Amino acid sequence: MNISLVFDPLFQVPFANGLLLAFALPLVGAYVRLRDEWLASLGLAQATAAGGVLGALLGIHPLAGALGAAAATAGLKGKLVKAGNDVYAVTILAGWCVALIGAANSVKGEELSHALLEGQLYFTTTHHLAAAACLLAVVAAGLPWMSRRLLLERFFPEHLDANGFPAWRLNAAFDLLVAFSVALSTQSIGVMATFGLVFLPPWAVFHGAPGWRKALLGVASVGVGAYLVSFVAAILLNQPFGPVLVAVLALAGVVFRPLGRLVGR
């Protein structure tokens, strides 16, 4: 194991890209869990993978195909009243089928499907980093505006109606934010790592957080901390980054969730 590899200039852009995603995605995931739509990230990630493969087959940029598929899935979910996790479960299965069938019929599609499903953080470029920076900017600008309204809709749904605020606009804006976040992240770290960053930090923190702001701080801390450990461990042990990240996130959840319950009591 050579620790100097961690500081190699070759990994500077991938490291920065992943760090931004590790900070932004758990924050989005906190609100996804608040709405009890935790399958959203995995469903959108699978749709993104399918869109990227179809984009390659149709001769368009994979990112354009991924963003289009994610936006279409979010729009479809918005049309379904109280869809919950059901629509995302269907999306997971449909996206998986389309991605693998598309990959089987194209050499480029097969290569791209492996990248989207397994992640390719070490091969990301400044274009991916710019996209991650844009995502963080959108999250920083959008979540503060949505936060109070999302909390009110969850705990006092009649409040928005009583004040004449159209809830469908809020839901559409949030669904698009989730779609945008997942689509960009899937291009860099893959389907399951994206799902892990959205799902596992809130799962680990929610039971013990004494308040919403501290819950957000907790999920961001777990996401970033797990990412730093995973990045170093994957390089030193010469292992693929995505599975290492998911393993560290799962371990963090197993450790912090019982502690959170104890603190909450």
Secondary structure, DSSP 4 states (H G I P E B T S, - for coil): --GGGGG-GGGHHHHHHHHHHHHHHHHHHHHHHHTT-TTHHHHHHHHHHHHHHHHHHHTS-HHHHHHHHHHHHHHHHHHSTT-TTHHHHHHHHHHHHHHHHHHHT-HHHHHHHHHHHH--GGG--HHHHHHHHHHHHHHHHHHHHHHHHHHHHHH-HHHHHHTT--HHHHHHHHHHHHHHHHHHHHHHH-HHHHHHHHHHHHHHHTTT-SSHHHHHHHHHHHHHHHHHHHHHHHHHTT--HHHHHHHHHHHHHHHHHHHHHHHH-
